[in-house]
Amino acid sequence: MQVGVLSERVDGERRVAVTPESAKQLIAAGLEVLVEAGAGVKAGLPDSAYTEAGAIVQNSVDLSVLDVLCHVRPLTAAQVAELHRGAITVGLASPSTELATVKALAAGGITSFALELVPRISRAQSMDALTSQSLITGYRAVLEAATRFSRFFPLYMTAAGTIPPARVLVLGAGVAGLQAIGTAKRLGARVSAYDVRPASADEVTSMGGTFVHLDLDAVEGQGGYARELSEDRALRQQQLLTPHVAGADVLITTAAIPGRAAPLLVTTEMVAGMRPGSVIVDLAAETGGNVEGVLPGVDHQVPTTVGDGAVTLYGLKDAASDMATDASRLYAKNVSNLIELMTAEGEVAPDFDDELVAGTCLTHDGQVRHAPTAAALEGD
Ligand SMILES: NC(=O)c1ccc[n+]([C@@H]2O[C@H](COP(=O)([O-])OP(=O)(O)OC[C@H]3O[C@@H](n4cnc5c(N)ncnc54)[C@H](O)[C@@H]3O)[C@@H](O)[C@H]2O)c1
């Protein structure tokens, strides 16, 4: 069977869904790997590395011959239309927003696997692209903050005087938040963090952070994810967070609710209450933002009310793509692990009795199998 990968078509996307290393894994499973020339170049992976791994590099890959298409960003309906009935796709599909593509996948009889849907069970960890990519965004967010901050992160005691450590507050302690805590800690900052899920308190502590306990009831949804707060509780959370935000030099926000817009945790008034020179990096900027007024990829200055000056507010964008080499290394491994799981004797044949395979499948045999997406399409 033929597995293919193209260079990503979305502007600014540098990652690639198959690396030479993951191609080797697919070839060892009995599959043939076709790579569009230049597909890995922006991730630092030249065509020659794919050829050495045993893949076939082609100037243009004919989508209609592929049995499996691997991708990073959601496919377009036009790309889907080129695939043959029964073809398989594996990649991020953003089912809640890319409904036109979902329709095309179902209409074309494509068996699509959306990596956002990988169930949160321990057996699925090696296929969990949200986790692998969040690791990168959490790390990157801290570096972006550090370069915008005009002070050191660590404590320095020098002959010329003592420099106190930066105080970093992380809101949302999921995969990205924990990575941000660890990175800020390694840079020497004093780190505290808050999450609405009580289970995260121990994880924050184990990363070297101090958990901020708010006088607010715990909220935990299904599968270890958070649930949306009611309007009253969201408001109460903002009030309780206000002094913690005001005391931070650097604020990193990472809160998310699967399939929903990001929750608003920090209002403009709260930002204005921070000291001049403070820095905020909002990881949720691309899904609406945790901080009022944030825009993805944009730095802006919010005047403070506690002194002359401003707070820098930056909306993180394409962070994983900006670290395309390691992001691709992890992502491609997630993809090849999932394909390998479904492959026996050189045939990719998904077993829908396996909860991991069934849970990750978005469309199959003309049907949208992911119930929330099917419901969204009905209301479309
Ligand atoms: N295979 C696995 O078992 C597996 C894989 C990855 C993650 N997980 C677990 O899943 C959970 C969610 O992780 P994630 O990084 O995907 O989450 P996520 O990206 O959906 O959200 C990020 C964080 O924001 C928090 N949040 C949401 N609303 C908030 C609010 N109003 N205030 C403060 N925080 C808020 C969430 O609780 C979460 O910790 C974690 O417990 C993680 O360890 C399990």
The ligand as a Tripos MOL2 file, in Angstrom:
@<TRIPOS>MOLECULE
LIG
   44    48     1     0     0
SMALL
NO_CHARGES

@<TRIPOS>ATOM
      1 N1         -3.0060   10.0790   27.0420 N.am      1 LIG1
      2 C1         -3.2220   10.6730   28.1910 C.2       1 LIG1
      3 O1         -3.5130   10.0600   29.2020 O.2       1 LIG1
      4 C2         -3.1540   12.1780   28.2490 C.ar      1 LIG1
      5 C3         -2.5330   12.8650   27.2220 C.ar      1 LIG1
      6 C4         -2.4610   14.2680   27.2800 C.ar      1 LIG1
      7 C5         -3.0260   14.9510   28.3560 C.ar      1 LIG1
      8 N2         -3.6140   14.2430   29.3380 N.ar      1 LIG1
      9 C6         -4.2390   14.9710   30.4700 C.3       1 LIG1
     10 O2         -5.3830   15.6690   29.9920 O.3       1 LIG1
     11 C7         -5.6050   16.8290   30.7800 C.3       1 LIG1
     12 C8         -5.8250   18.0710   29.8920 C.3       1 LIG1
     13 O3         -4.5960   18.4510   29.2870 O.3       1 LIG1
     14 P1         -4.4820   19.3980   28.0050 P.3       1 LIG1
     15 O4         -3.1570   20.0270   28.0570 O.co2     1 LIG1
     16 O5         -4.8590   18.7050   26.7950 O.co2     1 LIG1
     17 O6         -5.6210   20.4690   28.2970 O.3       1 LIG1
     18 P2         -6.2260   21.5830   27.3330 P.3       1 LIG1
     19 O7         -5.2410   22.0040   26.3010 O.co2     1 LIG1
     20 O8         -7.5800   21.1570   26.9220 O.co2     1 LIG1
     21 O9         -6.4000   22.8040   28.3750 O.3       1 LIG1
     22 C9         -5.2710   23.3690   29.0280 C.3       1 LIG1
     23 C10        -5.5520   23.5240   30.5030 C.3       1 LIG1
     24 O10        -6.4810   24.5890   30.7030 O.3       1 LIG1
     25 C11        -7.2240   24.3090   31.8700 C.3       1 LIG1
     26 N3         -8.3960   25.1700   31.9740 N.ar      1 LIG1
     27 C12        -9.5420   25.1540   31.2490 C.ar      1 LIG1
     28 N4        -10.3840   26.1190   31.6500 N.ar      1 LIG1
     29 C13        -9.7410   26.7970   32.6510 C.ar      1 LIG1
     30 C14       -10.0720   27.9070   33.4670 C.ar      1 LIG1
     31 N5        -11.2450   28.5330   33.3520 N.pl3     1 LIG1
     32 N6         -9.1740   28.3080   34.3840 N.ar      1 LIG1
     33 C15        -7.9770   27.6820   34.5210 C.ar      1 LIG1
     34 N7         -7.5960   26.6230   33.7740 N.ar      1 LIG1
     35 C16        -8.4680   26.1860   32.8550 C.ar      1 LIG1
     36 C17        -7.5040   22.8180   31.6910 C.3       1 LIG1
     37 O11        -7.9050   22.2220   32.9140 O.3       1 LIG1
     38 C18        -6.1810   22.2980   31.1740 C.3       1 LIG1
     39 O12        -5.3320   21.8370   32.2030 O.3       1 LIG1
     40 C19        -4.3930   16.9190   31.6890 C.3       1 LIG1
     41 O13        -4.7470   16.3140   32.9080 O.3       1 LIG1
     42 C20        -3.3530   16.0770   31.0020 C.3       1 LIG1
     43 O14        -2.3740   15.5650   31.8850 O.3       1 LIG1
     44 C21        -3.7090   12.8890   29.3180 C.ar      1 LIG1
@<TRIPOS>BOND
     1     1     2 1
     2     2     3 2
     3     2     4 1
     4     4     5 ar
     5     4    44 ar
     6     5     6 ar
     7     6     7 ar
     8     7     8 ar
     9     8     9 1
    10     8    44 ar
    11     9    10 1
    12     9    42 1
    13    10    11 1
    14    11    12 1
    15    11    40 1
    16    12    13 1
    17    13    14 1
    18    14    15 2
    19    14    16 1
    20    14    17 1
    21    17    18 1
    22    18    19 2
    23    18    20 1
    24    18    21 1
    25    21    22 1
    26    22    23 1
    27    23    24 1
    28    23    38 1
    29    24    25 1
    30    25    26 1
    31    25    36 1
    32    26    27 ar
    33    26    35 ar
    34    27    28 ar
    35    28    29 ar
    36    29    30 ar
    37    29    35 ar
    38    30    31 1
    39    30    32 ar
    40    32    33 ar
    41    33    34 ar
    42    34    35 ar
    43    36    37 1
    44    36    38 1
    45    38    39 1
    46    40    41 1
    47    40    42 1
    48    42    43 1
@<TRIPOS>SUBSTRUCTURE
     1 LIG1         1 GROUP 0 **** ****
